[in-house]
């Protein structure tokens, strides 16, 4: 279970770590690259609703921002850079320093899944 033959090397695979991080960035936040705006569609599974999730120091076209995903709402805060549009739920708001954007968080109900029938 290593990246090299012979059993020596890194225990975890970099591709596995990348997939894990992409789950948070693209999965839970719903972040999508757009040339002129930040697109988000945040969602949390029921099991994470109490604690939430915060992604810090995300970089986009010379800007740095944080995304705090809570049970009911998600708050996007611009730490540095020029104002930028944030698109979520078919609406667009302008994110600027000192003026965070708040959007609803979708809930993913994962308990009681019975699988395909």
Secondary structure as UniProt FT lines:
FT   HELIX           5..7
FT   HELIX           14..22
FT   HELIX           23..28
FT   STRAND          32..33
FT   STRAND          38..39
FT   STRAND          43..45
FT   HELIX           46..48
FT   TURN            49..51
FT   STRAND          53..60
FT   TURN            61..62
FT   STRAND          63..69
FT   STRAND          73..80
FT   STRAND          84..88
FT   TURN            89..90
FT   STRAND          91..96
FT   TURN            97..98
FT   STRAND          101..104
FT   STRAND          106..108
FT   TURN            111..112
//
